[in-house]
Amino acid sequence: MKKNKINLITLGCSKNIVDSERILRQLEINEFDIVNSSEEADTVIINTCGFIEAAKEESINTILQAIEAKKAGNLEKVLVAGCLSERYKEELRDEIPEVDEYFGVEKYEEIVTNLGGEFKYELLGERELTTPKHYAYLKISEGCDNPCSFCAIPLIRGGFRSKSIKELTAEAESLVAKGVKELIIIGQDTTDYGKDIYGKRNLHELLRELSEIAGIEWIRLLYAYPSHFPDEVIEEIARNGKVLNYLDLPLQHISDNVLKSMRRGISAKTERELVNRIQRGIPGLTFRTTFIVGYPNETEADFNELYEFVKNSEFDRVGVFTYSQEDNTYSYELGDPIPEEVKEERKDALMELQKEISLKKNKGMVGKTLRCIVDDIEGKYFVARSEKDAPEVDGNVLIEPEDNMLKIGNFYNVQIVDFNEYDLFGKIKKA
């Protein structure tokens, strides 16, 4: 049987990246020809995102482009998988019947079988990395139990399920064998880790076990949740040299009025206390967070409270999203009363404020030496990251080499010589 040339397109978050890497490993072991663009392919697999309206639009547009290529005779087969397909499979079948098959999330076996391959259960934890080989995402759990009013993740991914420490350390060891030096811990809610299989939240124990694996140099924690953030994690980050002083903790808002309607399970007072406790407990912490503006009951006063909170907290990294009304979520019934232009004005105001904060912080880095890992080469610069920078979402350290060529995936001591709002510029520190 002819083995098709397959291009897998991944949309959305890092959790989707891991899912795609698992599919690719199964396709590779079945000796399919994996190609890097749909122009080279006979078959396209689109791993979709269905989280918010903008992501859904991107997924739909990508599907429609593939269908046009199929109609033109440039593709033989279009398969759609992932979150959008899980959430709207029947609607998509009705609206875009030209797609050969729709799959939900984690339907690895069905996809491989559809393509004429044989699913290898013994390789279930293995992945074909699509990130640079020196870092990888480690998805420690699936699903979510939090009742956030605006979020469709539990509808798509189901309830919270942890992977065992044994499974995760084995996966991490296999990643190290591929050259991985930095593990980026992800999940819908990393701070719930362990509650279902160990009867307690024990993320700190997992971090400790992972840090003992030879070859792992950096461990970075993303997607923590504020209402049940374990103090043991603060202590582990502070004491463990391999766990970076970096935390991604999406707060979403600070107004009691909005937090209550969002069903975040935390008050403004408790949230402020948590932020202070984390910042005090982890010296040199890089604190990343995200906020939603334009939530249905967000008043001007609520937004002003959020603005002042961001101004006074001086977070290192901030992402801002405008509210997206999602089908079948608790907040859907609230409607979407705040005009888009008001949402955008609030988003822009927060991002402009954060730009000033970031500029001030980056100015303070000039003259300091940071340990950085090189990710890529762009033009005349080597693109690197310090422990303060997660891939894709944060800034970079741009290095213009003098007489030495740097190696991608290696660590270097870099002296910071210049800056802009989000990136730093540096040179290699001579020994």
KAZI-V734549 format. One record per pair of residues at least 4 apart in sequence whose ideal C-beta (glycine too) atoms are under 8 Angstrom apart, sorted by sequence separation. I is the first residue (numbers start at 1). GAP is how many residues later the second one is. D is the distance in whole Angstrom. If there is no record, write none. Layout:
I_GAP_D + I_GAP_D
//
This chain:
12_4_4 + 13_4_8 + 14_4_7 + 15_4_7 + 16_4_6 + 17_4_6 + 18_4_7 + 19_4_7 + 20_4_6 + 21_4_7 + 22_4_7 + 23_4_6 + 24_4_6 + 25_4_6 + 26_4_7 + 28_4_7 + 36_4_7 + 37_4_7 + 51_4_5 + 52_4_7 + 53_4_6 + 54_4_7 + 55_4_6 + 56_4_6 + 57_4_6 + 58_4_6 + 59_4_6 + 60_4_6 + 61_4_6 + 62_4_7 + 63_4_6 + 64_4_7 + 65_4_7 + 66_4_6 + 67_4_6 + 68_4_6 + 70_4_7 + 80_4_8 + 81_4_6 + 82_4_7 + 83_4_6 + 84_4_6 + 85_4_5 + 88_4_5 + 89_4_6 + 90_4_7 + 91_4_6 + 92_4_6 + 93_4_6 + 103_4_4 + 107_4_6 + 108_4_6 + 109_4_6 + 110_4_6 + 111_4_7 + 113_4_7 + 120_4_8 + 129_4_6 + 131_4_6 + 152_4_6 + 153_4_5 + 154_4_7 + 163_4_5 + 164_4_7 + 165_4_6 + 166_4_6 + 167_4_6 + 168_4_6 + 169_4_6 + 170_4_7 + 171_4_6 + 172_4_6 + 173_4_7 + 174_4_7 + 176_4_5 + 186_4_7 + 194_4_4 + 195_4_7 + 198_4_5 + 202_4_7 + 203_4_6 + 204_4_6 + 205_4_6 + 206_4_6 + 207_4_6 + 208_4_7 + 209_4_8 + 225_4_7 + 229_4_7 + 230_4_8 + 231_4_7 + 232_4_6 + 233_4_6 + 234_4_6 + 235_4_6 + 236_4_5 + 255_4_6 + 256_4_6 + 257_4_7 + 258_4_6 + 260_4_8 + 266_4_5 + 267_4_7 + 268_4_6 + 269_4_6 + 270_4_6 + 271_4_7 + 272_4_6 + 273_4_6 + 274_4_6 + 275_4_6 + 276_4_6 + 277_4_6 + 278_4_6 + 294_4_6 + 298_4_5 + 299_4_7 + 300_4_6 + 301_4_6 + 302_4_7 + 303_4_6 + 304_4_6 + 305_4_6 + 306_4_6 + 307_4_6 + 308_4_6 + 309_4_6 + 328_4_7 + 338_4_5 + 339_4_7 + 340_4_6 + 341_4_6 + 342_4_6 + 343_4_6 + 344_4_6 + 345_4_6 + 346_4_7 + 347_4_6 + 348_4_6 + 349_4_7 + 350_4_6 + 351_4_6 + 352_4_7 + 353_4_7 + 354_4_6 + 355_4_6 + 356_4_7 + 357_4_6 + 358_4_6 + 359_4_6 + 360_4_7 + 361_4_7 + 362_4_8 + 377_4_7 + 385_4_4 + 390_4_5 + 401_4_6 + 406_4_7 + 419_4_7 + 11_5_7 + 27_5_4 + 35_5_4 + 50_5_7 + 51_5_8 + 69_5_4 + 70_5_4 + 80_5_5 + 112_5_4 + 113_5_8 + 131_5_6 + 146_5_8 + 154_5_7 + 163_5_5 + 175_5_4 + 176_5_8 + 185_5_6 + 187_5_8 + 195_5_6 + 211_5_7 + 224_5_6 + 229_5_8 + 253_5_4 + 254_5_7 + 259_5_5 + 266_5_5 + 293_5_7 + 297_5_8 + 298_5_6 + 310_5_7 + 326_5_8 + 327_5_6 + 338_5_6 + 365_5_7 + 377_5_6 + 378_5_5 + 385_5_8 + 389_5_4 + 401_5_6 + 419_5_5 + 10_6_5 + 28_6_6 + 35_6_5 + 38_6_5 + 49_6_4 + 50_6_6 + 69_6_5 + 70_6_7 + 93_6_8 + 112_6_7 + 113_6_6 + 131_6_7 + 187_6_7 + 194_6_6 + 195_6_5 + 210_6_6 + 237_6_5 + 253_6_5 + 279_6_6 + 325_6_7 + 326_6_6 + 376_6_8 + 377_6_7 + 385_6_7 + 388_6_7 + 389_6_6 + 406_6_6 + 418_6_7 + 419_6_7 + 10_7_6 + 27_7_6 + 49_7_7 + 70_7_8 + 85_7_6 + 92_7_7 + 103_7_5 + 112_7_5 + 129_7_6 + 144_7_8 + 147_7_8 + 194_7_6 + 236_7_6 + 237_7_8 + 238_7_8 + 252_7_8 + 259_7_6 + 278_7_7 + 325_7_6 + 376_7_4 + 389_7_6 + 399_7_7 + 418_7_4 + 70_8_6 + 84_8_7 + 103_8_6 + 146_8_8 + 172_8_8 + 175_8_7 + 193_8_6 + 194_8_4 + 211_8_6 + 237_8_6 + 259_8_7 + 266_8_8 + 279_8_7 + 310_8_6 + 374_8_5 + 375_8_5 + 389_8_7 + 416_8_5 + 417_8_6 + 49_9_7 + 50_9_7 + 66_9_6 + 93_9_6 + 127_9_8 + 144_9_5 + 145_9_7 + 192_9_6 + 193_9_7 + 194_9_7 + 210_9_6 + 224_9_8 + 253_9_6 + 259_9_6 + 278_9_7 + 374_9_7 + 375_9_6 + 385_9_7 + 416_9_7 + 417_9_6 + 10_10_4 + 24_10_6 + 49_10_6 + 92_10_6 + 109_10_4 + 143_10_8 + 144_10_5 + 191_10_7 + 193_10_4 + 237_10_7 + 252_10_6 + 293_10_6 + 325_10_7 + 374_10_5 + 375_10_6 + 416_10_5 + 417_10_6 + 48_11_4 + 67_11_6 + 103_11_8 + 108_11_7 + 143_11_7 + 172_11_6 + 194_11_7 + 253_11_8 + 256_11_6 + 325_11_4 + 373_11_6 + 385_11_6 + 386_11_6 + 415_11_6 + 8_12_6 + 66_12_5 + 80_12_7 + 191_12_6 + 194_12_7 + 207_12_6 + 221_12_8 + 252_12_6 + 256_12_5 + 259_12_7 + 275_12_8 + 372_12_4 + 373_12_6 + 384_12_7 + 385_12_6 + 414_12_4 + 415_12_6 + 46_13_7 + 89_13_5 + 101_13_6 + 144_13_7 + 190_13_6 + 193_13_6 + 255_13_6 + 293_13_7 + 323_13_7 + 372_13_6 + 383_13_5 + 384_13_4 + 399_13_8 + 414_13_7 + 415_13_8 + 48_14_8 + 100_14_8 + 143_14_5 + 145_14_6 + 207_14_7 + 254_14_5 + 372_14_5 + 383_14_8 + 384_14_7 + 414_14_6 + 415_14_5 + 8_15_6 + 48_15_8 + 63_15_7 + 89_15_7 + 142_15_6 + 143_15_4 + 144_15_7 + 145_15_4 + 291_15_6 + 323_15_7 + 371_15_7 + 383_15_6 + 384_15_6 + 399_15_6 + 413_15_7 + 414_15_6 + 8_16_6 + 46_16_6 + 108_16_8 + 142_16_7 + 143_16_5 + 144_16_6 + 221_16_7 + 370_16_4 + 371_16_7 + 375_16_7 + 382_16_7 + 383_16_8 + 412_16_6 + 413_16_4 + 46_17_6 + 63_17_6 + 85_17_5 + 143_17_5 + 254_17_6 + 370_17_8 + 381_17_4 + 382_17_4 + 397_17_6 + 412_17_8 + 85_18_6 + 86_18_4 + 142_18_8 + 143_18_5 + 254_18_7 + 322_18_7 + 370_18_8 + 381_18_6 + 382_18_8 + 8_19_8 + 80_19_5 + 85_19_6 + 86_19_5 + 141_19_6 + 142_19_5 + 291_19_7 + 381_19_6 + 382_19_6 + 397_19_7 + 46_20_6 + 78_20_7 + 79_20_7 + 85_20_8 + 141_20_6 + 229_20_7 + 251_20_6 + 323_20_6 + 380_20_6 + 6_21_6 + 78_21_5 + 79_21_6 + 80_21_8 + 81_21_8 + 82_21_8 + 141_21_5 + 142_21_8 + 219_21_8 + 322_21_4 + 375_21_8 + 23_22_7 + 44_22_5 + 78_22_6 + 79_22_5 + 80_22_5 + 81_22_4 + 82_22_8 + 83_22_6 + 140_22_7 + 141_22_6 + 185_22_8 + 221_22_7 + 322_22_7 + 406_22_7 + 59_23_8 + 77_23_5 + 79_23_8 + 80_23_7 + 81_23_7 + 82_23_6 + 140_23_6 + 219_23_5 + 221_23_8 + 224_23_6 + 226_23_6 + 23_24_7 + 60_24_8 + 79_24_7 + 81_24_8 + 139_24_8 + 218_24_7 + 219_24_5 + 220_24_5 + 224_24_6 + 225_24_8 + 226_24_8 + 251_24_8 + 322_24_8 + 382_24_5 + 404_24_6 + 44_25_8 + 59_25_5 + 185_25_8 + 217_25_7 + 219_25_7 + 221_25_7 + 223_25_6 + 224_25_5 + 225_25_8 + 226_25_6 + 298_25_8 + 322_25_5 + 372_25_5 + 374_25_7 + 398_25_6 + 400_25_7 + 402_25_7 + 6_26_5 + 8_26_7 + 81_26_6 + 204_26_7 + 207_26_7 + 216_26_6 + 218_26_6 + 220_26_5 + 221_26_6 + 222_26_4 + 224_26_8 + 289_26_5 + 321_26_8 + 397_26_7 + 398_26_7 + 399_26_8 + 402_26_7 + 3_27_8 + 5_27_8 + 6_27_7 + 7_27_8 + 20_27_5 + 71_27_7 + 183_27_6 + 201_27_7 + 203_27_6 + 221_27_7 + 223_27_7 + 288_27_7 + 291_27_7 + 293_27_6 + 296_27_7 + 320_27_5 + 370_27_7 + 372_27_8 + 395_27_4 + 396_27_5 + 397_27_5 + 398_27_5 + 399_27_5 + 400_27_7 + 401_27_7 + 3_28_6 + 4_28_7 + 5_28_5 + 6_28_6 + 7_28_5 + 19_28_6 + 38_28_7 + 56_28_6 + 70_28_7 + 140_28_6 + 160_28_7 + 204_28_4 + 208_28_6 + 287_28_5 + 288_28_6 + 289_28_7 + 290_28_7 + 291_28_8 + 292_28_8 + 293_28_7 + 294_28_5 + 295_28_5 + 384_28_7 + 386_28_8 + 394_28_8 + 395_28_5 + 396_28_8 + 397_28_8 + 398_28_7 + 399_28_7 + 3_29_5 + 4_29_7 + 5_29_8 + 6_29_7 + 7_29_7 + 9_29_7 + 55_29_8 + 63_29_8 + 67_29_7 + 160_29_7 + 201_29_5 + 203_29_8 + 204_29_5 + 207_29_5 + 211_29_5 + 249_29_7 + 287_29_5 + 288_29_4 + 289_29_6 + 290_29_4 + 291_29_5 + 292_29_5 + 293_29_6 + 294_29_4 + 296_29_8 + 395_29_7 + 397_29_5 + 399_29_7 + 3_30_6 + 5_30_5 + 7_30_6 + 81_30_6 + 138_30_7 + 162_30_8 + 202_30_8 + 203_30_5 + 207_30_8 + 211_30_8 + 262_30_8 + 286_30_5 + 287_30_7 + 288_30_7 + 289_30_8 + 290_30_7 + 291_30_7 + 292_30_7 + 293_30_7 + 320_30_5 + 384_30_7 + 7_31_5 + 16_31_5 + 38_31_6 + 44_31_6 + 67_31_5 + 157_31_6 + 162_31_5 + 190_31_6 + 204_31_7 + 211_31_4 + 247_31_7 + 285_31_8 + 286_31_7 + 288_31_8 + 290_31_7 + 292_31_6 + 320_31_6 + 377_31_7 + 43_32_7 + 46_32_7 + 48_32_6 + 50_32_7 + 51_32_7 + 64_32_7 + 67_32_7 + 79_32_6 + 160_32_5 + 162_32_5 + 190_32_7 + 204_32_4 + 208_32_7 + 210_32_8 + 211_32_6 + 318_32_7 + 374_32_5 + 376_32_7 + 7_33_7 + 16_33_6 + 42_33_7 + 43_33_6 + 44_33_7 + 46_33_7 + 48_33_7 + 49_33_7 + 50_33_4 + 63_33_6 + 138_33_7 + 162_33_7 + 164_33_6 + 183_33_6 + 190_33_5 + 191_33_5 + 192_33_7 + 203_33_8 + 207_33_6 + 262_33_7 + 318_33_8 + 362_33_8 + 374_33_7 + 375_33_7 + 7_34_4 + 41_34_7 + 42_34_5 + 43_34_4 + 44_34_5 + 45_34_5 + 46_34_5 + 47_34_5 + 48_34_4 + 49_34_5 + 50_34_4 + 138_34_6 + 162_34_5 + 181_34_7 + 182_34_8 + 185_34_7 + 189_34_7 + 190_34_5 + 191_34_5 + 261_34_7 + 320_34_8 + 374_34_5 + 5_35_6 + 6_35_6 + 9_35_6 + 11_35_7 + 12_35_8 + 39_35_7 + 42_35_7 + 43_35_8 + 44_35_7 + 45_35_8 + 46_35_7 + 47_35_4 + 48_35_6 + 49_35_6 + 50_35_8 + 79_35_7 + 153_35_5 + 160_35_7 + 161_35_6 + 162_35_5 + 180_35_8 + 181_35_7 + 182_35_7 + 183_35_7 + 185_35_7 + 188_35_7 + 189_35_8 + 190_35_8 + 247_35_7 + 261_35_7 + 296_35_6 + 374_35_7 + 5_36_5 + 6_36_7 + 7_36_7 + 8_36_8 + 9_36_7 + 11_36_6 + 12_36_7 + 13_36_7 + 43_36_7 + 45_36_6 + 46_36_8 + 48_36_4 + 50_36_7 + 63_36_7 + 79_36_8 + 106_36_7 + 160_36_6 + 162_36_8 + 180_36_8 + 181_36_5 + 182_36_4 + 183_36_5 + 184_36_5 + 185_36_5 + 186_36_5 + 187_36_6 + 189_36_5 + 192_36_7 + 207_36_5 + 261_36_5 + 295_36_7 + 318_36_4 + 373_36_7 + 374_36_6 + 4_37_8 + 5_37_5 + 6_37_5 + 7_37_5 + 8_37_5 + 9_37_5 + 10_37_5 + 11_37_6 + 12_37_3 + 38_37_7 + 48_37_6 + 50_37_5 + 138_37_7 + 176_37_6 + 181_37_7 + 182_37_8 + 183_37_7 + 185_37_6 + 186_37_6 + 191_37_6 + 227_37_6 + 228_37_8 + 245_37_5 + 258_37_5 + 268_37_8 + 272_37_8 + 297_37_7 + 358_37_8 + 373_37_7 + 4_38_4 + 5_38_7 + 6_38_8 + 7_38_7 + 9_38_7 + 11_38_5 + 13_38_7 + 50_38_7 + 168_38_6 + 172_38_6 + 176_38_7 + 182_38_7 + 184_38_6 + 191_38_5 + 226_38_7 + 227_38_4 + 245_38_7 + 247_38_6 + 249_38_7 + 251_38_5 + 252_38_7 + 253_38_6 + 275_38_6 + 296_38_4 + 373_38_5 + 374_38_7 + 386_38_8 + 4_39_4 + 6_39_6 + 8_39_7 + 12_39_7 + 136_39_5 + 176_39_4 + 191_39_6 + 227_39_4 + 245_39_5 + 246_39_7 + 247_39_7 + 249_39_7 + 250_39_6 + 251_39_7 + 252_39_6 + 253_39_6 + 258_39_6 + 296_39_6 + 315_39_8 + 318_39_8 + 372_39_7 + 165_40_7 + 169_40_6 + 173_40_6 + 176_40_6 + 226_40_5 + 245_40_5 + 246_40_5 + 247_40_6 + 248_40_4 + 249_40_6 + 250_40_4 + 251_40_7 + 252_40_5 + 257_40_6 + 258_40_5 + 296_40_6 + 298_40_7 + 310_40_6 + 371_40_6 + 372_40_6 + 165_41_5 + 168_41_8 + 169_41_6 + 172_41_5 + 245_41_6 + 247_41_7 + 248_41_7 + 257_41_8 + 296_41_6 + 317_41_8 + 371_41_8 + 372_41_8 + 125_42_6 + 136_42_8 + 168_42_7 + 191_42_7 + 244_42_8 + 246_42_7 + 253_42_7 + 257_42_7 + 296_42_7 + 307_42_7 + 311_42_6 + 315_42_7 + 316_42_8 + 371_42_6 + 372_42_5 + 384_42_8 + 12_43_6 + 146_43_6 + 227_43_8 + 234_43_7 + 238_43_6 + 255_43_7 + 295_43_8 + 303_43_5 + 307_43_7 + 310_43_6 + 314_43_5 + 370_43_8 + 371_43_8 + 11_44_7 + 136_44_5 + 144_44_4 + 145_44_7 + 165_44_5 + 169_44_7 + 172_44_7 + 234_44_6 + 238_44_5 + 258_44_5 + 294_44_5 + 306_44_7 + 310_44_7 + 369_44_5 + 370_44_5 + 125_45_7 + 133_45_6 + 134_45_6 + 135_45_6 + 138_45_5 + 140_45_6 + 142_45_7 + 143_45_6 + 144_45_5 + 226_45_6 + 229_45_6 + 237_45_5 + 238_45_7 + 253_45_8 + 257_45_5 + 316_45_6 + 369_45_7 + 125_46_5 + 129_46_8 + 133_46_4 + 134_46_6 + 135_46_7 + 136_46_8 + 138_46_7 + 140_46_7 + 141_46_4 + 142_46_7 + 146_46_8 + 231_46_7 + 235_46_7 + 255_46_8 + 294_46_8 + 307_46_7 + 311_46_8 + 369_46_5 + 370_46_7 + 11_47_6 + 12_47_8 + 133_47_7 + 134_47_5 + 135_47_4 + 136_47_6 + 137_47_5 + 138_47_6 + 139_47_5 + 140_47_5 + 141_47_7 + 145_47_7 + 234_47_4 + 255_47_4 + 310_47_8 + 314_47_7 + 368_47_7 + 369_47_8 + 11_48_5 + 126_48_6 + 127_48_8 + 134_48_6 + 135_48_8 + 136_48_7 + 138_48_7 + 139_48_6 + 141_48_7 + 144_48_8 + 226_48_6 + 234_48_6 + 237_48_8 + 294_48_7 + 367_48_7 + 368_48_5 + 125_49_7 + 129_49_6 + 135_49_6 + 137_49_5 + 141_49_7 + 229_49_8 + 253_49_7 + 294_49_3 + 367_49_7 + 140_50_6 + 231_50_8 + 255_50_5 + 293_50_6 + 366_50_5 + 11_51_6 + 105_51_7 + 129_51_8 + 141_51_7 + 254_51_6 + 255_51_6 + 365_51_5 + 366_51_7 + 105_52_6 + 141_52_6 + 254_52_5 + 294_52_6 + 366_52_7 + 9_53_6 + 140_53_5 + 253_53_6 + 293_53_4 + 294_53_8 + 366_53_6 + 293_54_5 + 365_54_6 + 370_54_8 + 372_54_7 + 254_55_4 + 363_56_6 + 370_56_7 + 293_57_7 + 362_57_4 + 23_58_8 + 362_58_7 + 291_59_7 + 362_59_7 + 365_59_6 + 359_60_8 + 362_60_8 + 369_60_5 + 359_61_8 + 362_61_8 + 359_62_5 + 362_62_6 + 19_63_7 + 140_63_8 + 358_63_5 + 358_64_6 + 87_65_7 + 16_66_6 + 45_66_7 + 140_66_7 + 355_66_5 + 16_67_7 + 263_67_6 + 355_67_8 + 87_68_7 + 87_69_5 + 248_69_8 + 262_69_7 + 12_70_7 + 86_70_5 + 261_70_7 + 11_71_7 + 12_71_7 + 86_71_8 + 4_72_7 + 43_72_7 + 138_72_8 + 316_72_7 + 4_73_7 + 83_73_5 + 261_73_7 + 83_74_8 + 319_74_7 + 317_76_7 + 317_77_6 + 146_79_6 + 146_81_8 + 26_82_6 + 30_82_7 + 32_83_7 + 135_83_8 + 23_85_6 + 26_85_8 + 27_85_7 + 30_85_8 + 32_85_7 + 19_86_7 + 22_86_6 + 26_86_5 + 19_87_6 + 30_87_4 + 23_88_6 + 27_88_7 + 30_88_6 + 19_89_8 + 23_89_8 + 27_90_7 + 30_90_8 + 26_91_7 + 29_91_6 + 26_93_6 + 26_94_6 + 29_94_6 + 34_94_8 + 26_97_7 + 25_98_6 + 28_100_5 + 25_101_5 + 51_101_7 + 286_101_7 + 22_102_8 + 25_102_5 + 50_102_7 + 51_102_7 + 286_102_4 + 288_102_7 + 24_103_7 + 25_103_4 + 22_104_7 + 24_104_4 + 148_104_8 + 22_105_5 + 288_105_7 + 21_106_4 + 24_106_7 + 50_106_6 + 288_106_7 + 21_107_6 + 21_108_6 + 6_109_7 + 18_109_7 + 21_109_6 + 20_110_7 + 4_111_7 + 149_112_6 + 150_112_6 + 3_113_8 + 17_113_6 + 149_113_5 + 17_114_7 + 148_114_6 + 149_114_5 + 1_115_6 + 148_115_6 + 147_116_5 + 148_116_6 + 147_118_8 + 18_119_5 + 146_119_7 + 10_120_7 + 17_120_6 + 18_120_8 + 18_121_5 + 15_122_8 + 14_123_5 + 15_124_6 + 246_141_6 + 150_142_7 + 245_142_7 + 246_142_7 + 248_142_7 + 244_143_4 + 246_144_7 + 150_145_7 + 218_155_7 + 220_167_8 + 18_168_7 + 222_168_7 + 218_169_7 + 14_170_7 + 220_170_6 + 15_171_6 + 14_172_5 + 15_172_8 + 15_173_7 + 150_173_7 + 155_173_6 + 150_174_8 + 152_174_5 + 155_174_8 + 151_175_7 + 152_175_7 + 150_176_7 + 152_176_7 + 152_177_6 + 151_178_7 + 150_179_6 + 149_180_6 + 150_180_8 + 149_181_4 + 150_181_5 + 149_182_4 + 147_183_7 + 149_185_8 + 182_191_7 + 181_192_7 + 217_194_7 + 184_206_7 + 184_207_7 + 14_208_7 + 181_228_7 + 179_230_7 + 181_230_8 + 135_238_8 + 134_239_6 + 135_240_8 + 134_241_8 + 132_243_6 + 132_244_7 + 135_256_6 + 131_260_7 + 52_269_7 + 54_270_7 + 53_271_4 + 52_272_4 + 53_272_8 + 53_273_8 + 52_274_7 + 134_274_7 + 134_275_4 + 132_276_7 + 133_276_7 + 132_277_7 + 14_378_8
//
